[in-house]
Amino acid sequence: MRFRRWILTGAASAFVMAGAATGRLAQAAETASGTAPVITATTNTSFLDDIHGQQALAWVRSQNHHTTSTLEKDPRYVGFYKDVLSGLQAPDRLAMPSSMHGEIWNFWQDAAHPHGLWRETSQASYLKKTPDWTVRLDMDALAKQDGVNWVFKGPNCLAPTDEHCLVALSDGGEDAETLREFNTKTGQFVPGGFVFSRSKQTAAWVDENTILLARDWEGKGTTLTPSGYPFVVKTMVRGAPAGQEKELFRGEPSDMAVMPMVLTDGDGHQLVMVQRNVNFFETRYAVVQGGDVLNWLALPAKSEIEGMLKGRLIVSVEEDWHPDGQSNIPAGSLLSVDPAAVDHDVQVIFTPGPSQSIDQVGVTKNTVLVSLFDNVRGRAMRFTPTQSGKTWQATRLALPDMTSVHIVDTDHASDTAFLSVEGYLEPSQLWLLDGKGQPRKVKSAPARFKTDKLITEQFWTHSTDGTRVPYFIVHRRDMKLNGANPTLLTAYGGFQVSYTPLYAPEIGQLWLDRGGVYVVANIRGGGEFGPAWHEAGRKSGRQKVYDDFASVGRDLISRKITSPRHLGIRGRSNGGLLSGVQMTQHPDLWNAVIIGVPLLDMEHFETMSAGASWAAEYGSMSVPAEADFLRSISPVQHLKADVSYPEPFIFTATSDDRVGPVHARRFAARLEALGKPFFYYEDIEGGHSGTVNAPEVAHERALEAVYLSHRLMDAN
């Protein structure tokens, strides 16, 4: 997985599949009577910056108690909770596959296994209705044995046998991980094997006895960037004494991150590399030769290596590139590059059209697979090098329209791949691509809500500057255009992340089934139309993002679909910032505002958690023009005593070590000081996902549903 995509996974993901209830919900709802600070206009709120401080957590528990005791009293809460939980724990969910050395592996969580099971089966067995699974790692047993709330973050295995793996374990869902060597043949952690203690870290296998590792080497943060990621890579040799690691590369402390990577393909080629992320969008790549010599590749700064095929790099470029002796290659293109002659041997695999953008890239033994958007509708294509090796044959894959298409898994040893297809009203389907033919549907998740009376449409509106902005709307076929339909609008608008059709059972059950309208806006800042769509909303251009979103809201009102009384918004992470800005810039346009795991203090975000890594997206307070813009939009600083705001629902997590809970705390504290009503919920664990297991997800979603019902559906 690409590093940038990894960083943003929690931001864009809405779900955590897990199991049984824990005691943390009760802990979070405890009243800290007599100890919780009451914030007034004269209160020094700096104590909230101490994330795990006693005084701060007393305030958190007091706010949690107010929120849960108020919203859980609603008679609808119990039904909402049960509906969400049943979907998250349903035994007939799709078990998503991961190919490893000819077998299918899967990580599975349910009511009986809240921490999860890592298991394997054959491909033939996997394609059966009920596969015969062999459990290789029981995370519940491990968590009990270690006395740690382990969250499984996935394996990193040595190709091609995939026998030697580093399993990433997170305490409570935070980004920092512990790495432990695991043998997939024995199903056991390796006695005396590689173990790397808790850190934000990245490892790459060179061979069964050698690992390249980037981490906080001294445990004091001295080899971490201001973003909190490592910038020193060392070589680890099995059996070598501690402290004898050989330094391979040291980046600059001002970098965002430095990490090792090893690429392999189905023909046995291997490239050992170092990736230096200068900032969120600019990257340098080097090939390691002879174990310690770095050959830096002349790729454009805004590019990402997607994989390797036939010894050649598969590269996406996000800026125009003019290699030596070749015509200009437009931003957004996918390329095949000779790593030994980067500037002279470049083949264009695919260049998206003006309505298209590449979403994912996967590599099999002989092909490159691409999932893309065309006017925000999912497509997939297969590219095969011709016999001459100079051109590529393109084949469009036949898949349903008005959906999202994602590459679930590709097998480097064959041309087998799995694709997922889903839409707002179409439950997830799994399609198998095997060889040169068209994909076939092999599994489908059952419907979780009725869709026969619902329809999905795509509308367009004009933003403030005239730019056309699309949005999807899901509603009843017999919806009356009377301005009274309860409507929930969401978007992301940042980091080139695209919001595309997604089957969300809780939206169907808790909102659509009860007459609600669901809207997803594809605003600038995202990746729906390629790098230019993102670039338009970056740094000081970001007001365009907020104008796009408000324009969609006004368009819904002008079409008489809804009205400010019945219109609510929801956003997470960067989308949480979007919600906060909309609340302060357009308080009269919305009657409900959900702000999840958000950035909200944009005058100080660079010094909070991993905030320094996002200066390339938002701008920096050290640049006067960018600082002026950040001051102009920062939600915390723009809350005013003389303005009437919709009562927001704010949620975050104490253990979020990416955005951190302090943003949400400062915003809520400012509202409290101004005497403004709000709901605040902070899960004690959960990381940037906000929640750590299915009951916690169900609890938080049910609270949201009660809040939205009260604000948008109930009569005043």
Residue, then its C-alpha position, 0 to 999 in steps of 0.5 A: m500500500r502506498f504511504r500516502r494512501w496508508i496515512l489517509t486510510g483512517a480518514a476516509s474509512a467509515f467502518v471498523m469490523a469487530g466484535a464484543a462489547t468492552g468496558r471502555l464505553a462504560q468508562a467513557a460515560e462515567t460521571a466525574s462529578g465534582t472533579a470535571p472543570v467547568i469552562t467559562a470565558t475566563t478559564n485557562t483551557s491549556f489543561l486540555d492539551d495534556i491528552h492523557g492528563q487527569q484534569a483533561l480526562a475528567w472534562v472528557r468523561s463529564q462531556n461524554h456523560h452529558t452526551t450519552s445520558t441525553l441521547e441514549k434516553d431517546p427510545r430510538y437509540v436501542g433499535f439504532y444500536k442493534d441495527v448497526l451492531s447486527g450489520l457489523q457482526a453479520p456472519d454472512r459479510l464478505a470475507m475479503p481475500s489476500s493472496m499469499h503463496g497460492e493460498i487465500w488469507n483473510f482477517w475476520q472479526d465477529a461477536a465471538h472474536p472481537h480482536g479477530l482471527w487471521r486465517e487461510t484456505s485454498q482458492a478452491s475452498y474460498l470460492k465455496k459458499t462456506p470456505d474451510w478456514t484454518v486459523r493461524l493467529d487468534m488475536d483474542a487469545l494474544a490480547k488476553q495472553d499479553g494483557v494488551n488491547w491489540v488491534f491487528k494492523g496487517p502482515n508484511c511478508l517476504a516474497p515469494t514464499d510469504e513464510h516470514c512475516l512481520v505482524a503489525l500490532s497496535d495498542g488500541g488502534e493508534d498508528a504506532e505499532t509493535l512488529r513481531e516475526f510470524n511464520t505462516k507455515t507453523g502458525q506461530f510467532v518465531p522464538g527469538g525472531f525479529v521483534f521491534s517495539r512500539s513506534k511509528q515504523t516501516a520495515a521491508w524484507v531483503d531476505e529471510n535474515t535481513i530487514l530494512l527498518a525506519r523507526d524511532w531508534e532511541g525512543k526519544g523522538t530524535t530520529l522522528t520528523p516534526s510530523g512524527y514519522p522516522f527519517v533514518v533507515k537502518t539494516m537489521v541482520r538476524g542475530a546481530p547484537a542490539g545497537q549494531e545496526k548499520e545506518l543505510f540512509r538518513g534523511e533531513p529532519s524537515d522531511m515528512a518521512v523516510m522509509p524502506m521498500v522492496l519491490t518484487d514481481g512474478d518473474g523473480h526480480q527484486l528492487v531494494m529501495v528507499q523512499r523519501n517523502v519530502n512532504f505529503f506530495e513530493t517524493r524521492y526514490a533511490v535504488v539500493q545497490g550492493g547493500d549500501v549504495l543509493n542510486w536516486l531515480a530521476l522521477p518527477a517529485k510528484s510521483e508514486i511507484e505503484g509496483m513492478l512488472k517484468g523488472r520495470l517500475i509502474v509509476s503514476v505521475e501527478e505533475d506534467w513530466h517531460p523526460d529526455g527525448q520524449s514528448n510531455i506526459p500529462a499529470g495523472s498518467l500511468l507509466s512503465v519505467d526502466p529503473a536503470a534508465v528512468d529519463h530515457d525509457v518511459q512507456v505511457i500505459f494510460t492517460p486519463g481523459p478530462s472526466q477521468s482519474i486513476d484510483q488504484v493500481g494493481v500488478t499481477k504476473n503479466t498485467v497492470l490493473v487500474s480502477l478509475f473514475d469517469n464522472v465519479r463512476g467506477r471503471a476498471m481496465r487491464f493493461t498488457p504489454t505487447q510482444s514488442g514490449k513498447t506499447w500496451q494493450a488496453t481492455r475495459l473490464a465489464l462491471p456494473d455502472m453507478t458503482s465504485v470499483h476497487i482492487v481488493d487483491t492481486d497475485h504476483a505469481s499469476d494473473t489472478a485478481f479480486l475486484s470489489v463492486e458496490g454502490y449506494l444501493e448495491p451491496s458489496q460484490l466480489w469479482l474474480l479476474d483470472g487470466k485474459g478473460q472478463p471478470r466474473k462475480v463469485k460472491s455477494a453480500p446480502a442486502r441490509f436494507k430495502t431498496d425497491k423504493l429508493i433511487t440514486e441520481q447524480f446532479w451537478t451545480h455551479s460553485t461560487d466561481g462557476t465551476r461545475v460540481p457533481y453530487f450523488i443523491v439517494h432518496r425515495r422515488d416518491m420524494k416530494l419537492n416540498g423543502a421538508n425532506p431530512t437531508l444529510l450531506t457529506a464530503y471530504g475535499g482534500f488530499q486527492v481522496s475521492y468520495t465515491p458510491l459506498y454501500a453503508p448499511e447504517i445509512g440505509q437502516l437508520w436514515l434512508d429507511r426512515g425517509g431521509v435523503y443522503v447526499v455525497a458531494n464530489i468537491r474540489g480538493g479530492g481526486e475525483f477528476g485527477p491532480a488538477w481537481h485536487e490542486a485547485g483546492r490546495k493551500s490558499g485555494r482551499q476556500k474553493v472547497y468550502d464554497d463548493f460544499a456550500s453551493v451543493g447545500r444551496d442547490l439542494i434547497s433551490r431544488k426544494i429537496t430540503s431547507p436549512r431546517h432539515l439539512g445536516i452535514r457530516g465529515r471526518s478528519n479533513g472532512g471534520l474540518l470541512s464541517g467545522v468551517q461550514m458551521t462557522q462560515h454558514p451557520d444559517l445553512w445547516n441545522a445539524v453538524i457532525i464533526g468527526v476526528p477533526l482538525l479545527d485549530m488551523e492556526h496551530f495544527e502544524t504543532m499538534s500530533a502529525g500535523a506538520s505532515w499536512a503543511a503541503e495540503y493546508g499551507s503553513m503559518s510560517v508563510p505570511a500569505e498562507a498564514d493569513f488564509l489559515r487565520s481566515i478559516s480556522p473554526v476554533q478562532h471563528l466561533k463568536a458569542d453573538v452568532s447562533y450556531p446549530e448545536p453540533f455533535i463532535f466526536t474524537a478519540t483519546s488515542d488518535d495519534r494522527v490528528g489527535p483529540v486536542h482539536a476537538r477539545r479546543f473547539a468544544a471548550r470554546l463553545e462551552a466558554l461562549g455558553k453555546p450548546f453542543f454534544y461531545y463524545e471522545d472514545i478513550e481508545g480507537g485511534h484515528s478511526g474514532t472507535v476500536n470495535a463493533p459495539e463502539v462503532a454501533h454506539e457512536r453511530a446510534l448516538e449520531a442517528v438520534y442526534l440527526s433524528h432530533r435535529l432534522m426529522d422531529a417537529n419543533 
